[in-house]
Amino acid sequence: MSRLDSFIRRLTAQRAALNYAIGLIGGVPGPVLELGLGNGRSYDHLRENIRDRRIFVFERKVGAHPDSIPPDSDLILGEVTENLPRAAQLIGGPAALVHSDLGSGDKPATKKLYEQIAPGLRGALAIGGILVSDQPVETSGLEALAPPDVIPGRYFVYRAI
């Protein structure tokens, strides 16, 4: 498969997983967390589709398209490994939805990062909250869900239990 086809499949899975998650959080209180702004595409998608919740973005350094940068009050700069454990404190309570798109082309480094942040991902969520991730997350307190229209292993969705 070409890198272009792989990219398209990843983004298609990302959108399907996010749309699925948005449909699951109706009764769950809390804001939304976007971990990894990148160029801002998924943040913009969340902003367009979740208008009644505040969206906080955790990012190391902003490099997104100017139309996809959150207001300074909703941007938490720094290392996710340092900020995620105190996410609830930083955003005023647990989140209804966390989207984590922190993977890189370096598979061992990505696996190590996700092992390190997995407890913080669960800790940032309200009970019943939804985690959407570009990588598998293994930690207690998360129930794996199977989003429709997503090839298994391409994008991951979990509910906080």
SULMOBEL-V787662 format. One record per backbone hydrogen bond with DSSP energy under -1.0 kcal/mol. NH is the residue of the N-H (numbers start at 1). CO is the residue of the C=O. E is the energy in kcal/mol with one decimal. If there is no record, write none. Layout:
[[NH/CO/E] [NH/CO/E]]
This chain:
[[6/2/-2.4] [7/3/-2.4] [8/4/-2.5] [9/5/-2.4] [10/6/-2.3] [11/7/-2.6] [12/8/-2.4] [13/9/-2.3] [14/10/-2.6] [15/11/-2.5] [16/12/-2.2] [17/13/-2.7] [18/14/-2.7] [19/15/-2.7] [20/16/-2.2] [21/17/-2.5] [22/18/-2.6] [23/19/-1.6] [24/21/-1.2] [28/25/-1.7] [32/54/-2.6] [33/97/-2.7] [34/56/-2.8] [35/99/-3.4] [36/58/-2.8] [40/37/-2.5] [44/40/-2.5] [45/41/-2.1] [46/42/-2.7] [47/43/-2.9] [48/44/-2.2] [49/45/-1.7] [50/46/-2.2] [56/32/-3.1] [57/74/-3.0] [58/34/-2.6] [59/76/-2.0] [65/39/-1.7] [68/65/-2.5] [74/71/-2.2] [75/72/-1.4] [76/57/-3.4] [78/59/-1.7] [82/79/-1.0] [83/79/-2.3] [84/80/-2.6] [86/83/-1.1] [87/84/-2.1] [90/86/-2.3] [91/87/-2.5] [92/88/-1.0] [93/88/-1.8] [95/124/-3.4] [96/31/-2.7] [97/31/-1.2] [98/130/-2.5] [99/33/-2.9] [100/132/-3.0] [101/35/-2.3] [107/105/-1.1] [110/106/-2.6] [111/107/-2.6] [112/108/-2.2] [113/109/-2.4] [114/110/-2.5] [115/111/-2.1] [116/112/-1.9] [117/113/-2.2] [118/114/-1.6] [121/117/-2.2] [122/118/-1.9] [123/119/-2.6] [124/120/-1.4] [125/122/-1.4] [126/95/-3.0] [128/160/-2.7] [129/126/-2.7] [130/96/-2.6] [131/158/-2.7] [132/98/-3.0] [133/156/-2.9] [134/100/-2.0] [143/159/-2.8] [145/157/-3.0] [154/151/-2.2] [156/133/-2.7] [158/131/-2.6] [159/143/-2.6] [160/129/-2.9] [161/141/-2.5]]
